[in-house]
């Protein structure tokens, strides 16, 4: 099944970031980041704020809505 790529996955590719970079920057596990990237889960409120703050050094215009909306769309596509 072809699942729409999440905004987070796009940001990682565009900036050549790895899951470990995001995990270290946000203070979460690489597994959590993997779930976010593949649309299996959405960052909690605090982690979402930290994620946006971290990503703004690479994508200054990124918002929480950009990230959560894309993850939600991916979850809907796979029936999660």
N, C-alpha and C positions, 0 to 999 in steps of 0.2 A: 504494500500500500504506500502511495506517495503522500507524505505528510508535509504540509507547508513548513518551511524553515522558520524558526523563531527569530525574532529581532536580535536576541542575544547571540545566537549562532552566527548571524550576519556580522555583528560587531566583532566577534572573535575572529572570524575569517578576515575581515577587512583590515584588522589591526594586528593580525598574526599573533593573537593571544591564545594561550592554552588554558585549559580548565584550572590548572594549578595557579596561574596568575590571578584569575578571578577569585579563586578560593582564598589565596593569601591576602588579596586586597580587601575582601569583604569579611574574612574571618570565619569561613565555613569550610566544610569538607569538599574535596573534589567530586565526591559522589553527589552531593547536593547540587553543585554547579552542573554536573552532567544531567541531572533530572530537569533543571531549569532549561538547559540548552535544547534538550530533546522534547520539551513540552510535557513532561510527566508530572511536574509540579510547578507551583508559583512561589517565589520568595515571600517570606512573611513580611509584615510591615517594616520591621527594623532592618531586616536583611535587604529588602527592596530599596530602602533609603540608602543603605551603605553601597549597594550595587550601583545605583544611579550615580552616587557621588564618585565612586571609583571609575565608572565608565566615562564620565564627563571629561576626564583628562584625555580621552581618545576621541570621543564623540560629544562635543560640547552642547549640542542641542537635544540630546536624548532625554526622554522623560520616563517616569514610572509607567505612564499609560502606554507608551510605545512597547515596553517590555511585557507588561501583564496582558495587554490586548493580544499580542502575538502568541504568547503561551496559551492563553485561553482558546484562541482559534485552533491551535495545534491539538489541544486536548479534545475539542469538539470534533475534530476531523477523525480522531482515533476512537471516539466514543468513551473517553475517560470520564 
